Amino acid sequence: MSDVKSQVAIIDLGMGNLFSVKHACEYVGLRASITSSRQEIFNADAVILPGVGAFGDAMETLRRLDLVSVLKEIAASPKLLVGICLGMQLLMTESFEFGRHSGLGIIPGTVVRFENPVGPHGALKVPQVCWNRMYRIEGLDDSWADSLLYGLANGVFMYFVHSFYVEPEDRSVNIATTQYGDVEFCSALRYRNIFACQSHPERSGPHGLRVYHNLASMLKSS
């Protein structure tokens, strides 16, 4: 049996917890590089699109680095593409963060802001910066079985930092929801070869590392 480690390309947008993502990948036995090289991205076994910050700035960086077409080609291939936080949002058609911005358009949908979320004790702060639960879609108990959430308990706590969230046009791609006050939003999705989550698994302790373990196992078996 080959002991060659799978290679993961982490897209370098110059923002977000890039080194935390790289460390999590290496912790579970993957080789990982932070890169904006088209060739390195194409040669990788899986691609992670992370990010923290403004949607418009991130899209401008992807255009400047000539990576929009690369990510669309990866999405159209069998290769696993993972979006984390802003990276999840960039997969959508458009965002309404500080105006209206076109996204990658890989998954039809929009990115919208938390509008005055209210909890049991009054108005909640935006952005959401806290640990919060992720729940399976009701009636789809096996929806995590072939995703990077495999093995995690329903209602698992993950760490979130965000003011916006995605609304996919096709709700069937949603595999997890999270409640922030009176707002329920899509916190994870699966679409063909794409997995994306709004939380930061690289900052979510052992449960978050399980996501990366699942990534390593999936690549090893492919």
C-alpha positions as CSV (number, residue, x, y, z in Angstrom):
1,M,0.0,0.0,0.0
2,S,1.3,3.4,-0.9
3,D,2.1,5.8,2.0
4,V,2.1,8.9,-0.3
5,K,0.1,11.6,1.4
6,S,-2.7,13.3,-0.5
7,Q,-2.0,16.9,-1.5
8,V,-4.4,19.7,-0.6
9,A,-4.2,23.2,-2.1
10,I,-5.4,26.0,0.1
11,I,-6.3,29.0,-2.0
12,D,-4.3,32.1,-0.8
13,L,-6.7,35.1,-0.8
14,G,-4.4,36.9,1.7
15,M,-7.2,36.7,4.3
16,G,-8.5,34.3,6.9
17,N,-6.9,31.5,9.0
18,L,-4.8,30.1,6.2
19,F,-2.1,28.7,8.5
20,S,-4.7,27.3,10.9
21,V,-6.3,25.4,7.9
22,K,-2.8,24.2,6.8
23,H,-2.0,23.0,10.3
24,A,-5.3,21.1,10.6
25,C,-4.6,19.4,7.2
26,E,-1.1,18.4,8.3
27,Y,-2.3,17.2,11.7
28,V,-4.5,14.6,10.0
29,G,-1.7,13.5,7.7
30,L,-2.3,15.5,4.5
31,R,0.3,17.5,2.6
32,A,-1.0,21.1,2.3
33,S,0.2,24.2,0.6
34,I,-1.1,27.8,0.7
35,T,-1.0,28.8,-2.9
36,S,-2.3,31.0,-5.7
37,S,-0.5,29.0,-8.4
38,R,-2.9,27.7,-11.0
39,Q,-0.8,24.6,-11.7
40,E,-0.4,23.7,-8.1
41,I,-4.1,24.0,-7.6
42,F,-4.8,21.8,-10.6
43,N,-2.3,19.2,-9.4
44,A,-3.8,18.9,-5.9
45,D,-6.0,16.1,-4.9
46,A,-8.4,18.5,-3.2
47,V,-8.8,22.2,-3.0
48,I,-9.9,24.3,0.0
49,L,-11.3,27.8,-0.5
50,P,-11.1,29.5,3.0
51,G,-11.5,33.2,3.8
52,V,-12.5,35.8,6.3
53,G,-13.4,39.4,5.3
54,A,-15.4,41.2,2.6
55,F,-16.9,39.3,-0.3
56,G,-16.2,41.9,-2.9
57,D,-12.5,42.2,-2.0
58,A,-12.2,38.4,-2.1
59,M,-13.8,38.2,-5.5
60,E,-11.5,41.0,-6.8
61,T,-8.5,39.0,-5.5
62,L,-9.7,35.8,-7.3
63,R,-10.1,37.8,-10.5
64,R,-6.7,39.5,-10.2
65,L,-5.0,36.1,-9.6
66,D,-6.9,34.6,-12.6
67,L,-8.4,31.9,-10.3
68,V,-12.1,32.3,-11.1
69,S,-11.9,29.9,-14.1
70,V,-9.6,27.5,-12.2
71,L,-12.2,27.1,-9.4
72,K,-15.0,26.7,-11.9
73,E,-13.0,23.9,-13.6
74,I,-12.3,22.2,-10.2
75,A,-16.0,22.4,-9.4
76,A,-16.9,20.8,-12.7
77,S,-14.4,18.0,-12.1
78,P,-14.6,15.0,-9.7
79,K,-12.0,16.7,-7.5
80,L,-13.2,17.6,-4.0
81,L,-13.7,21.4,-3.4
82,V,-14.2,22.6,0.1
83,G,-15.4,26.1,1.0
84,I,-15.0,27.5,4.5
85,C,-16.8,30.6,5.9
86,L,-16.3,33.3,3.3
87,G,-15.2,30.5,0.9
88,M,-18.6,29.0,1.2
89,Q,-20.2,32.4,0.4
90,L,-18.0,32.9,-2.7
91,L,-19.5,29.8,-4.3
92,M,-22.8,31.5,-4.6
93,T,-24.2,33.6,-7.5
94,E,-24.1,37.0,-5.7
95,S,-23.7,38.7,-2.3
96,F,-25.3,41.8,-0.9
97,E,-22.4,42.7,1.3
98,F,-21.6,46.4,0.9
99,G,-23.5,46.6,-2.3
100,R,-24.2,43.9,-4.8
101,H,-21.3,41.6,-6.0
102,S,-21.2,38.7,-8.4
103,G,-19.7,35.5,-6.9
104,L,-18.3,32.4,-8.6
105,G,-21.8,31.2,-9.5
106,I,-20.9,27.6,-8.9
107,I,-23.9,27.1,-6.7
108,P,-27.0,29.2,-7.5
109,G,-27.9,31.3,-4.5
110,T,-27.4,34.5,-2.6
111,V,-25.4,35.8,0.4
112,V,-27.5,37.9,2.8
113,R,-26.9,39.7,6.1
114,F,-28.3,38.8,9.5
115,E,-31.1,41.4,9.8
116,N,-31.8,42.2,13.4
117,P,-31.6,38.7,14.9
118,V,-33.4,38.5,18.2
119,G,-32.8,36.0,21.0
120,P,-34.8,35.2,24.2
121,H,-33.2,38.2,25.9
122,G,-33.4,40.7,23.1
123,A,-31.4,41.8,20.1
124,L,-28.2,39.8,19.2
125,K,-25.0,41.2,18.0
126,V,-23.9,41.0,14.4
127,P,-21.5,39.5,13.5
128,Q,-22.2,36.2,15.2
129,V,-19.0,35.4,17.0
130,C,-19.6,32.3,19.1
131,W,-19.9,28.6,19.4
132,N,-23.2,27.4,17.9
133,R,-24.8,24.1,17.0
134,M,-25.2,22.5,13.6
135,Y,-28.2,20.3,13.1
136,R,-29.1,17.8,10.4
137,I,-32.0,18.6,8.1
138,E,-35.1,17.2,9.6
139,G,-36.1,13.9,7.9
140,L,-32.7,13.4,6.4
141,D,-30.9,11.5,9.2
142,D,-28.3,10.0,6.9
143,S,-27.4,13.3,5.1
144,W,-24.0,13.5,6.8
145,A,-23.0,9.9,6.0
146,D,-21.1,10.7,2.8
147,S,-20.1,14.2,3.7
148,L,-17.2,15.7,5.7
149,L,-19.6,15.9,8.7
150,Y,-19.6,12.1,9.0
151,G,-19.4,10.8,12.5
152,L,-20.4,14.1,14.2
153,A,-23.4,14.2,16.5
154,N,-26.5,16.0,15.5
155,G,-26.3,19.4,17.3
156,V,-22.5,19.5,17.3
157,F,-20.9,22.7,18.4
158,M,-18.7,24.6,15.9
159,Y,-17.1,28.0,16.0
160,F,-18.7,30.8,13.9
161,V,-17.5,34.3,12.9
162,H,-19.8,35.9,10.3
163,S,-22.3,38.6,9.5
164,F,-23.7,37.1,6.3
165,Y,-24.9,33.6,5.4
166,V,-25.9,31.7,2.2
167,E,-29.3,31.1,0.8
168,P,-29.0,28.4,-1.9
169,E,-31.8,28.4,-4.5
170,D,-32.0,24.6,-4.3
171,R,-32.6,23.9,-0.6
172,S,-31.9,20.2,-1.2
173,V,-28.1,21.0,-1.1
174,N,-28.4,22.1,2.5
175,I,-27.2,19.4,4.9
176,A,-27.0,21.4,8.1
177,T,-28.7,24.4,9.7
178,T,-27.9,26.6,12.6
179,Q,-30.1,28.9,14.6
180,Y,-28.9,32.4,15.6
181,G,-31.7,33.9,17.6
182,D,-34.8,33.8,15.4
183,V,-32.8,33.3,12.2
184,E,-32.2,29.7,10.9
185,F,-29.6,29.6,8.2
186,C,-27.7,27.0,6.1
187,S,-24.5,26.2,7.9
188,A,-23.3,23.4,5.7
189,L,-24.1,22.2,2.1
190,R,-23.1,19.4,-0.3
191,Y,-23.4,19.9,-4.0
192,R,-21.9,17.2,-6.3
193,N,-18.1,17.3,-5.4
194,I,-18.4,20.3,-3.2
195,F,-18.7,20.5,0.6
196,A,-18.9,23.9,2.3
197,C,-19.6,25.1,5.8
198,Q,-20.1,28.5,7.4
199,S,-18.3,27.6,10.6
200,H,-14.5,27.3,11.1
201,P,-13.7,23.6,11.6
202,E,-10.0,24.5,12.0
203,R,-11.0,26.6,15.1
204,S,-13.6,24.1,16.5
205,G,-11.4,21.7,18.5
206,P,-11.7,17.9,18.2
207,H,-15.1,18.1,16.4
208,G,-13.6,20.4,13.8
209,L,-10.6,18.2,13.3
210,R,-13.0,15.4,12.6
211,V,-14.0,17.3,9.4
212,Y,-10.3,17.2,8.3
213,H,-10.0,13.6,9.3
214,N,-12.9,12.8,7.1
215,L,-11.3,14.8,4.3
216,A,-8.1,12.7,4.6
217,S,-10.1,9.4,4.7
218,M,-12.1,10.4,1.6
219,L,-9.0,11.3,-0.4
220,K,-7.3,8.1,0.7
221,S,-10.2,5.9,-0.5
222,S,-10.6,7.7,-3.8
